[in-house]
Amino acid sequence: MKARIVRIGNSRGVRIPKPLLEQAGLPDDVELHAEDGRIVIAAGRPPRTGWAEAARELHERGEDGLLETPPTRFDGEEWEWR
């Protein structure tokens, strides 16, 4: 299916026919990225998708420790609240 790129304010856009959107099953929020000679429109992912799996992988590799090494003096002392 051919389409024309049109001006939309300071941007440019393409009108996507409703049947094409329904066939693709795209929601209202999508992600865009460019590849060589094309723009890809994909369903958006919920925030933090994949974080739990990434944390498990870090743990399995032993890379889930504190970033601050060596610990500061505040880590070994009891704090006194005034």
Secondary structure, DSSP 8 states (H G I E B T S, - for coil): -----EEETTEEE----HHHHHHHT--SSEEEEEETTEEEEEE---TTTTHHHHHHHHHHTT--S-SS-S--HHHHS-----
